[in-house]
Amino acid sequence: MKAYFAHFAFRSITTADFAAYLDEHLLRTDAALAAKVPLAEWLYKPGLPGVAPTFRAQAFEAVERQAKTWSNGAIAAKDLKTEAWSTQEWLHFLEELPKALTATRMTELDDAFGLTKRTNAEVIFQWLLLSVRHGYEPAAPRLEEFLTAQGRRKFLKPLYEELVKTPAGKEQARRIYAKARPTYHPIAVATIDAILDPPATN
């Protein structure tokens, strides 16, 4: 590795340069290794090669079990073991929830974990997306606060796209956007303009 970085220091290389260097300094000198590494498959074909290692995310599997247990009604939200969860575990939990959630179920989660009050941008974004999708009205003020304070397209675009799926949501989106638009970056403005007022197509 040190030799590789030293050889190509301070210049750009192509995929062909990389492949040639790898072949000359590693694969050509080790026939057994070369046989195990389908270089063309790694470099030029879509997806992961069949020889790619697979990994188990035990922490995520534990989150999935808890999400399923709560979704099935076997445990109350307040009894879920979430104290040591990282941001990624919270995101995975929220993404694993059922596609349809009632206001009662959303309220149960919110009461147990204060999700509407979260300040972590990733977690509150995912929760607000669920709130819009499931019509969870108690999160509406937090949604407006988030959309008027946040300028990142990765958060703005999905939320506005979800809002405009219903007439009431589109009206809410227009009202919030009228307030927030002057504060957004021009690229974000172009994106949201297209969502709320898509250009006419022939």
N, C-alpha and C positions, 0 to 999 in steps of 0.2 A: 504494500500500500504506500509506504513512504517513497519508494522508487517511482511509483505511478504519479504521485503528486509532484515529485521533483521533476519528472520528465515533461509534464504538461503544464508546469507552473506559468502563470501570467499569460495564458493564451486559451483561445477557444478550440474545441475539437469537435469532430463529427462522430456520429455513431460508428462509422467505418473505422475512424482512428482508434476509438475505444476497443472495437472488436479485434482489430489487428494487433494492438498492444497486448490485449488479454491472451490472444492466441500465441503470440511470440514468447511471452514471459511466463505464462502459466499453463495453458492447455496443451501446447505443443510438447511441453516437457513432462507431461503427466497424462499418459494415454488413458489410465483408469478414470481420472478426474474428467477428462474431456468426454468420455463416454457417458458420464453421469450428468453433464451440463448441456442441455439442448440450447446452445447460445442463440441460434436463429429464432427459436420459438420464444425465448425470453425477449429478444429485441424487436422482432418484426410481426409477431402474431398477436391477435387480441386476447385479452384475459390472461390468467396465470397458467403457466405450463402444468402439465399433469404431475411433474416431479416437484412442484412447489410444496414446501412444508405446510401443514395445516396446524393451526393453533387453537386451543380452547381457552376462551376467556371465562375463567371460573367466576370472577366477580360479576360479569354480565349474566351468566347462567343463574346465579343466585338472585339477581335482580329480576330476571324473567320468571323465576319460580314465585317470587313474592307478588309480582304483577298479576300472574295467573291466579294465584290464591285469592287475592283481593277481588279480581274481576269475577271470579266464580262465587263470590259472596261468602267464602269460607272464613274470612278474617276481616275485622274492621280496619279501616285505614290507620287509626291511632295505634294499632298493635303491630304494624309493619316495622321491621327493624331497619331504620334508615339513618341512624345517628352518625355512622361513619362513612356515609356515602359521599363520593366525590361528585363534581359537576357532571362527569361523563356517566356515572351511574344514575344520577337523577334524570339526565336526558334519555338514557336508555329506558328507564322506567316509564317516563311519559310517552315515549314512542311505542311502548309495548301495550299500552292501554287499549281497550276495545274501540272499534271504529265508531260505535254509538254509545254515548254516555248521557245519562239523564242529568238534569240540574241537581237532583238530590245527590247523585254520586259525585258530581263535581264539587258540590258544597262539602261533602264529607272529606274529600281530599284537601280542600282549601282550609277547612277548619282544623284538620290534623296537622298540616304542614305549613300553613301561611303562605301558600304559593303565590297568591296575588300580590303579596307584599315583598316578594323576593327582590333583591337588588342585583343578583348575578344576571348579567344580560342574556346569557345563553339559556338559563333555566326559565327566566320570566318570559323570554320570547317563545319558548316551546309551550309554556303554560297558556300564554295569551293566544297562540295559534289554536290550541285546543278549545279555549274559551270562545273564540269566534266561531269555530267549527260547530260547537255544541250549543251555541246561544246562551252562554253563561253570563247573564247580565251583571252580577256583582263585580266582574272584572272590567266592565266597560270604562270606568274612570281611569283605571290603571293602564288600559290600552291607549287611551288618548294621551295620557302622560308619557307613555313610552314612545309613541309615534311622534310626539312633538319634541322629545328630548334626544331621540336616537336618530343618527343620520346614516347608518350603515345599510347599504342595499341588501345585504344578506338577511337583515331583519325586516326591512321595510317592504321589500317586494313580496315575500310570501304572505305577510299580514294583509296588505292591500288586496292581493289576489284572492285571499280567502274572504275578505269583507265583501267584495263586489259580487260574490256568488248569490247574494240575496238582495232584494230591493231595499230592505231596511239597512242592511250592511253597507250597500253602496251609498246610501244617503249619509250614513255615519262616516264613511270613508271620505266623502266629499267635504263634510263639515270639518273633520280633523285636518284634512290636507290643506284646506284654505288657510288654516292657522299655521301649519307647519311648513308649507311650501317655501316661504322666503328664507327659511333656515337650512334647507337641504342643499347639498352639492348639486351642481348642474347635471351631472350624470344621473343622480338619483331623481332629480326633477323630470328628466326626460323619460326615465323608466316609469315613474308613477303617472305622469301625464298620459302615457300610452295605455296604462291599465284603466284609468278612469275615463279617458276620452280617446279610445283607440282610433288611429287614422282610418279614414274610409278606404276600402279595398275595392278594386274593380271586379 
